[in-house]
């Protein structure tokens, strides 16, 4: 037995948003919403535009549409936001209330993502600051010990030492009493 499927190719990009909104049926509404570029602003604006038209859909079509929208909206959200979206779709209410609820959850998710990003940036900045502080301390210590051991250092050696990683500066400091002259130190710089 061979299955013979037929399909209709519908290039949604050929239609203007206004044309899709005029059709005011389930398929046109799906295509209109499907043209969104991002989940936040663009999707919410499109949902607001079709909210009144969705109210005119039959009960079955409205359920299909709501399930489709829910599946689009929850993709990529964290588990807490997904639960909130599920709750919104479980409640019986107007489409406008549903859209408002979706907007609230998406905005909260964006705000939380921004805050998490800022916190990560702050933590990374603190970590980098500590590493820079450690390196500066090691540099000063290496300069002080090398100067005590071998006399005044040239600006060239100081400059090269300032470009070394903290680990290399630690090695130089730890081995300070093993060096017989500055040439022993130059192998690290």
Phi, psi and omega in degrees: 000131180249128177276137180242097180269143174243147178219160179245126176274123184231103182277097185296335181291341179285340182267140174281155179304319181298321179295319179294320179294325180296325182297325174049041173235177186300312183297312181298321179295318178300313181295320179299314180289326182294342180280007182294144180268325177221162186283336187275268189297309184297315180297314180299315179299319179292321177297320178298321180294325184263358184304313181291324178292326178294328178301332182276353180288150177294163182306314181293315179297321179296319177297317179299315181297315180297317178298319179296314180298316180302315181295325177292314187291320187283345178300126176086356179276157175287167187297325179295316179294322177300317178298318179298318178296316177304315180299319180300317183283342177283329182286142175270124179191189181283159178296324179298321177294323178297314180297318178300316180298316178299315180300316180299315181294316181295319178296320178297317179298317178297317180297315179298320179297319178297314181297318178298319178297318178295317179297318177299317179297318179296314179300316180295319178297318178296316180298314179297321179298318178295319179295319178294320178296317178298315181297318180297319179295315179297321179299311180298318180296316180297316179299312182299313182291318179294323178294318177296323184281318188238003181091185184304135180267148177287158178297329179297315180293317178300317180297316180294321178296324181293338180271358182279154175288160181301320182298320180292320177297322177297319179298315180299315181295315182296332184258013188305325183275354179269345183279136177268332177204179182294338178297329176295328179281328184297340179293342178268342182246000000 
